[in-house]
Amino acid sequence: MLTASPVIESLNPKTASDQEYAALNRFGNILRAERLPNDPPMPLEEEIQRGRNIPPFVDVKFWATRRADSAEIIATALTAILRTGDNEHVAQFEIEVLPEMRRQGLGRQLLARVAGTAKQEGRRLMITDTSERIPAGEAFMRRLGAAMGLATHVNQLDLAELNHDLVRLWLEQAPQRAPGFEIGFWPGAYPEEDLQAIAELNDVMNTAPRDRLEVDDMHFTPEQLRQMEQANAQRGVERWTMYTRETQSRAFAGFTDVYWHPNRPQILNQGNTGVFPRYRSKGLGRWLKAAMIEKVLRDRPEVRYIRTGNADSNEPMLKINTNLGFKPYQSQCVWQVETDKVLDYLRQAGETVE
């Protein structure tokens, strides 16, 4: 319990001190252990590099709550505004509170900062996600009157249980099922000569299910793709990308990418996987996934688990993943709520919006 009023401070992730990051890291690893109990804690240096290298087009406002008599952090919040020209009605946010500090009004106090920023930015819709492993998150969103926009799962493949025969079969069948296509690999940064086409290739992710989420398509420019690459490089993240294209026209048809960090060598995170609708029903998605798994088995033998996030309504991708042996690891929900509705809730609760 709190014996004195907590202190809420605004922090700039790009300029925060090492001492501030040390407190944030201790706090973050407590929450990380709750969400991902099988994962190792994040080292301080990685935490620092992650915060100081946010891409320029992501405008983050961040707050930390600490005890009145201590530098230790007990709750945090952030609002992320994407300066891309897309979805200018949306503010993304996160609020986290230590388990023993919940239901004491800390989240509501931080929500006042978050909603105030969304209002100042003219963002009418606030979006966040919650995990089944922290039920307090869903309860908090329901108290606000938020609506569930998208139900998702993190699904995990234990490579010790992989059906190797199926992977080989998909690789053998691919040239027959998709004549006129080839597969390629980018081991890191995208090639400069294809960067514009790769930005357009990333648009394929706009065909992924959004269910009831009130969001529009997202389009990343070549410059923004480079900014994301640079941010990942500073954090020590390594990305591999498999792509497929038509051999004659050289037009890209689809891609899949994965992310790996030496601080968690056993875990590989699957990023995006998508094939443009006009190229579907040719087995290209299976080919991409099988080729990437073959590459991981050969060149990343330390990897034991592959994790990927999927909308529960994405039946085609779930079918591929289930066939490969992916199993549910944790369920998550994406929530949306009108900013004005949050402001009304805060006023009724007696909170001052800043």
C-alpha positions as CSV (number, residue, x, y, z in Angstrom):
1,M,0.0,0.0,0.0
2,L,1.0,3.6,-0.6
3,T,1.8,5.6,2.6
4,A,2.3,8.9,0.8
5,S,1.2,10.4,-2.5
6,P,3.1,9.0,-5.4
7,V,5.1,11.2,-7.7
8,I,4.3,11.2,-11.5
9,E,7.2,12.4,-13.7
10,S,7.4,12.9,-17.4
11,L,10.4,11.3,-19.0
12,N,11.9,11.6,-22.4
13,P,13.0,8.1,-23.5
14,K,15.7,9.6,-25.8
15,T,17.3,11.7,-23.1
16,A,16.6,9.8,-19.9
17,S,19.6,9.2,-17.7
18,D,21.3,5.8,-17.1
19,Q,20.0,6.0,-13.5
20,E,16.4,6.5,-14.7
21,Y,16.8,3.7,-17.2
22,A,18.1,1.4,-14.4
23,A,14.8,2.0,-12.5
24,L,12.8,1.5,-15.6
25,N,14.6,-1.7,-16.3
26,R,13.9,-3.1,-12.9
27,F,10.3,-2.2,-13.2
28,G,10.0,-3.6,-16.7
29,N,11.5,-6.9,-15.9
30,I,8.9,-7.5,-13.2
31,L,6.1,-6.9,-15.7
32,R,8.0,-8.9,-18.3
33,A,8.2,-11.9,-16.0
34,E,4.5,-11.7,-15.5
35,R,3.7,-11.7,-19.2
36,L,6.5,-14.0,-20.4
37,P,7.4,-16.2,-17.4
38,N,9.8,-18.4,-19.5
39,D,11.9,-15.6,-20.9
40,P,15.1,-14.2,-19.4
41,P,15.0,-10.6,-18.1
42,M,16.0,-7.8,-20.5
43,P,19.5,-6.5,-19.8
44,L,19.8,-2.8,-18.9
45,E,21.9,-1.9,-22.0
46,E,19.2,-3.3,-24.3
47,E,16.6,-1.3,-22.4
48,I,18.6,1.9,-22.9
49,Q,19.2,1.3,-26.6
50,R,15.5,0.4,-27.2
51,G,14.3,3.7,-25.6
52,R,17.0,6.0,-27.0
53,N,16.5,4.7,-30.6
54,I,12.8,5.1,-31.2
55,P,12.3,5.9,-34.9
56,P,11.8,9.6,-35.6
57,F,8.3,9.2,-37.0
58,V,7.1,7.8,-33.6
59,D,6.4,10.5,-31.1
60,V,6.3,9.1,-27.6
61,K,5.1,10.8,-24.5
62,F,6.2,8.8,-21.4
63,W,5.4,9.0,-17.7
64,A,6.7,7.1,-14.7
65,T,5.2,6.9,-11.2
66,R,7.5,6.4,-8.2
67,R,7.0,6.3,-4.5
68,A,7.3,9.6,-2.8
69,D,10.3,8.4,-0.8
70,S,12.1,6.3,-3.4
71,A,13.4,6.3,-7.0
72,E,11.8,2.9,-7.6
73,I,9.1,3.0,-10.3
74,I,5.7,1.5,-9.5
75,A,3.8,2.4,-12.7
76,T,4.4,3.7,-16.2
77,A,2.4,5.0,-19.2
78,L,3.1,6.1,-22.7
79,T,1.2,7.6,-25.6
80,A,2.6,6.9,-29.1
81,I,1.6,9.2,-32.0
82,L,2.7,7.9,-35.4
83,R,3.7,10.8,-37.7
84,T,3.1,8.9,-41.0
85,G,0.0,10.7,-42.3
86,D,-2.1,7.6,-41.8
87,N,-4.6,6.9,-39.1
88,E,-4.4,10.5,-37.8
89,H,-7.4,9.8,-35.6
90,V,-5.5,7.2,-33.5
91,A,-3.4,7.4,-30.4
92,Q,-1.7,4.2,-29.2
93,F,-1.1,3.9,-25.4
94,E,0.2,1.5,-22.7
95,I,-0.3,1.6,-18.9
96,E,1.5,-0.8,-16.6
97,V,1.3,-1.1,-12.8
98,L,3.2,-3.4,-10.5
99,P,1.0,-6.3,-9.3
100,E,1.0,-5.2,-5.7
101,M,0.1,-1.6,-6.6
102,R,-3.0,-2.3,-8.7
103,R,-6.5,-1.1,-7.8
104,Q,-5.1,1.9,-6.0
105,G,-5.9,4.5,-8.7
106,L,-2.4,4.6,-10.2
107,G,-3.5,3.5,-13.7
108,R,-6.4,6.1,-13.6
109,Q,-4.0,8.9,-12.7
110,L,-1.7,7.9,-15.6
111,L,-4.7,7.6,-17.9
112,A,-5.4,11.3,-17.3
113,R,-2.0,12.1,-18.9
114,V,-2.5,9.7,-21.7
115,A,-6.0,10.9,-22.6
116,G,-4.9,14.5,-22.2
117,T,-2.2,14.0,-24.8
118,A,-4.6,12.2,-27.2
119,K,-7.0,15.2,-26.9
120,Q,-4.3,17.8,-27.5
121,E,-3.2,15.8,-30.6
122,G,-6.7,15.7,-31.9
123,R,-6.8,11.9,-31.8
124,R,-10.4,10.8,-31.2
125,L,-9.6,7.1,-30.8
126,M,-7.3,5.4,-28.2
127,I,-6.0,1.9,-28.8
128,T,-4.1,-0.5,-26.6
129,D,-3.7,-4.3,-26.0
130,T,-3.9,-6.6,-23.0
131,S,-2.7,-10.1,-22.2
132,E,-4.6,-12.9,-20.6
133,R,-1.7,-13.2,-18.1
134,I,-2.5,-9.8,-16.6
135,P,-6.3,-10.0,-16.2
136,A,-6.3,-6.5,-14.6
137,G,-5.6,-5.0,-18.0
138,E,-8.9,-6.3,-19.5
139,A,-10.8,-5.3,-16.3
140,F,-9.4,-1.8,-16.6
141,M,-10.5,-1.5,-20.3
142,R,-14.0,-2.8,-19.5
143,R,-14.3,-0.2,-16.8
144,L,-13.6,2.5,-19.4
145,G,-16.3,1.1,-21.6
146,A,-13.7,0.1,-24.3
147,A,-14.7,-2.3,-27.1
148,M,-12.7,-5.3,-28.1
149,G,-11.5,-4.6,-31.6
150,L,-9.3,-7.6,-32.4
151,A,-8.8,-11.0,-30.6
152,T,-5.3,-12.4,-31.2
153,H,-3.0,-15.1,-29.9
154,V,0.7,-15.4,-29.7
155,N,1.3,-18.9,-31.1
156,Q,4.6,-20.8,-30.5
157,L,6.4,-23.5,-32.3
158,D,8.7,-25.8,-30.4
159,L,11.2,-26.8,-33.0
160,A,11.8,-30.0,-31.1
161,E,8.3,-31.0,-32.2
162,L,8.5,-29.7,-35.8
163,N,7.2,-31.9,-38.6
164,H,10.3,-32.0,-40.7
165,D,8.7,-34.2,-43.4
166,L,6.0,-31.5,-43.9
167,V,8.6,-28.8,-44.3
168,R,10.5,-30.8,-46.9
169,L,7.2,-31.6,-48.7
170,W,6.3,-28.0,-49.0
171,L,9.7,-27.1,-50.3
172,E,9.5,-29.9,-52.9
173,Q,6.0,-29.0,-54.0
174,A,6.6,-25.2,-54.3
175,P,8.2,-25.1,-57.8
176,Q,5.3,-27.2,-59.2
177,R,2.6,-25.2,-57.4
178,A,4.0,-21.8,-58.2
179,P,5.8,-22.0,-61.6
180,G,7.1,-18.6,-62.6
181,F,8.0,-17.6,-59.1
182,E,11.3,-17.6,-57.2
183,I,12.3,-17.2,-53.6
184,G,15.0,-14.9,-52.3
185,F,16.6,-13.9,-49.0
186,W,17.7,-10.6,-47.4
187,P,20.0,-11.2,-44.4
188,G,19.7,-7.7,-42.9
189,A,19.0,-4.3,-44.3
190,Y,16.9,-4.1,-47.5
191,P,18.8,-3.5,-50.7
192,E,18.8,0.1,-51.8
193,E,17.9,-0.7,-55.4
194,D,14.6,-2.4,-54.4
195,L,13.7,-0.1,-51.4
196,Q,10.7,1.6,-53.0
197,A,9.3,-1.7,-54.2
198,I,9.9,-3.2,-50.8
199,A,7.9,-0.3,-49.2
200,E,5.1,-1.2,-51.5
201,L,5.5,-4.9,-50.6
202,N,5.0,-4.1,-47.0
203,D,1.6,-2.8,-47.9
204,V,0.5,-6.4,-48.2
205,M,0.0,-6.4,-44.4
206,N,-3.0,-4.1,-44.9
207,T,-4.8,-7.2,-46.1
208,A,-4.5,-8.9,-42.7
209,P,-7.7,-9.1,-40.7
210,R,-8.6,-6.0,-38.6
211,D,-12.0,-7.2,-37.5
212,R,-13.8,-4.4,-35.6
213,L,-10.8,-2.1,-35.3
214,E,-11.5,1.4,-36.6
215,V,-8.2,1.8,-38.3
216,D,-7.2,2.4,-41.9
217,D,-4.3,1.1,-44.0
218,M,-0.8,2.0,-43.0
219,H,1.9,2.9,-45.6
220,F,5.6,3.1,-44.7
221,T,7.9,5.1,-46.8
222,P,11.4,3.9,-47.8
223,E,12.9,6.5,-45.3
224,Q,10.7,5.1,-42.5
225,L,11.7,1.5,-43.3
226,R,15.4,2.6,-43.0
227,Q,14.6,4.4,-39.7
228,M,13.1,1.1,-38.3
229,E,16.1,-0.8,-39.5
230,Q,18.5,1.6,-37.8
231,A,16.5,1.4,-34.5
232,N,16.6,-2.4,-34.6
233,A,20.3,-2.4,-35.3
234,Q,21.0,-0.1,-32.3
235,R,19.1,-2.5,-30.1
236,G,21.0,-5.5,-31.4
237,V,18.1,-7.0,-33.2
238,E,18.8,-9.1,-36.3
239,R,16.2,-9.4,-39.0
240,W,16.0,-12.0,-41.8
241,T,13.5,-11.7,-44.7
242,M,12.4,-14.3,-47.2
243,Y,10.6,-12.9,-50.3
244,T,9.0,-14.3,-53.4
245,R,8.7,-12.6,-56.8
246,E,7.6,-13.3,-60.3
247,T,10.7,-14.4,-62.3
248,Q,9.6,-12.5,-65.5
249,S,8.1,-9.3,-64.2
250,R,10.3,-9.2,-61.1
251,A,7.2,-8.0,-59.2
252,F,7.2,-9.0,-55.5
253,A,4.4,-11.3,-54.5
254,G,4.9,-11.8,-50.7
255,F,7.4,-12.0,-47.8
256,T,8.0,-13.2,-44.3
257,D,10.5,-11.9,-41.8
258,V,11.8,-13.0,-38.4
259,Y,13.7,-11.1,-35.6
260,W,16.3,-12.5,-33.3
261,H,18.3,-11.1,-30.4
262,P,21.5,-12.6,-28.9
263,N,20.2,-11.8,-25.4
264,R,17.4,-14.4,-26.0
265,P,19.1,-16.9,-28.3
266,Q,16.5,-19.6,-28.0
267,I,13.6,-17.4,-29.1
268,L,12.9,-16.2,-32.6
269,N,10.0,-13.8,-33.2
270,Q,8.1,-14.1,-36.4
271,G,7.2,-10.6,-37.7
272,N,5.1,-10.2,-40.8
273,T,4.0,-12.8,-43.3
274,G,1.9,-11.9,-46.3
275,V,1.1,-12.6,-49.9
276,F,-0.8,-10.2,-52.2
277,P,-4.4,-11.5,-52.9
278,R,-3.7,-11.9,-56.6
279,Y,-0.9,-14.3,-55.9
280,R,-2.7,-16.5,-53.4
281,S,-3.7,-20.2,-53.8
282,K,-0.3,-21.0,-55.2
283,G,1.3,-22.2,-52.0
284,L,3.6,-19.2,-51.7
285,G,2.9,-18.7,-48.0
286,R,3.8,-22.3,-47.3
287,W,6.9,-21.9,-49.4
288,L,8.0,-18.8,-47.5
289,K,7.4,-20.2,-44.1
290,A,9.1,-23.6,-44.9
291,A,12.1,-21.8,-46.5
292,M,12.6,-19.6,-43.4
293,I,12.3,-22.5,-41.0
294,E,14.9,-24.5,-43.1
295,K,17.2,-21.5,-42.9
296,V,16.7,-21.1,-39.1
297,L,17.4,-24.8,-38.5
298,R,20.6,-24.7,-40.6
299,D,22.0,-21.3,-39.5
300,R,20.4,-20.6,-36.1
301,P,20.7,-23.9,-34.3
302,E,20.4,-22.2,-30.9
303,V,16.8,-21.3,-31.6
304,R,14.3,-23.6,-29.9
305,Y,11.0,-21.6,-30.1
306,I,9.4,-19.5,-32.8
307,R,6.7,-17.1,-31.8
308,T,4.2,-15.3,-34.0
309,G,1.1,-13.2,-33.4
310,N,-2.0,-14.0,-35.3
311,A,-5.5,-12.6,-35.4
312,D,-7.9,-15.4,-34.3
313,S,-9.9,-14.7,-37.5
314,N,-6.9,-15.2,-39.8
315,E,-7.9,-18.7,-40.8
316,P,-5.5,-19.1,-43.8
317,M,-2.4,-18.2,-41.7
318,L,-3.6,-20.2,-38.7
319,K,-4.0,-23.2,-40.9
320,I,-0.3,-23.0,-42.1
321,N,0.9,-22.4,-38.6
322,T,-1.2,-25.2,-37.1
323,N,0.1,-27.6,-39.7
324,L,3.7,-26.7,-38.8
325,G,3.0,-27.3,-35.1
326,F,2.4,-23.9,-33.7
327,K,0.3,-23.9,-30.5
328,P,-1.4,-21.1,-28.5
329,Y,1.1,-19.5,-26.1
330,Q,-1.0,-16.6,-24.8
331,S,-4.1,-14.8,-25.9
332,Q,-4.2,-11.0,-26.3
333,C,-6.9,-8.5,-27.1
334,V,-6.6,-5.1,-28.9
335,W,-9.0,-2.6,-27.4
336,Q,-10.4,0.7,-28.7
337,V,-12.2,3.5,-26.9
338,E,-13.2,7.0,-27.9
339,T,-11.0,9.7,-26.3
340,D,-14.1,11.7,-25.3
341,K,-15.5,8.6,-23.5
342,V,-12.2,8.3,-21.5
343,L,-12.3,12.0,-20.6
344,D,-15.9,11.6,-19.3
345,Y,-14.8,8.6,-17.2
346,L,-11.9,10.5,-15.8
347,R,-14.1,13.6,-14.9
348,Q,-16.6,11.3,-13.2
349,A,-13.8,9.7,-11.2
350,G,-12.6,13.2,-10.1
351,E,-9.3,13.0,-12.1
352,T,-7.7,16.2,-13.4
353,V,-6.8,15.9,-17.1
354,E,-3.5,17.5,-18.1
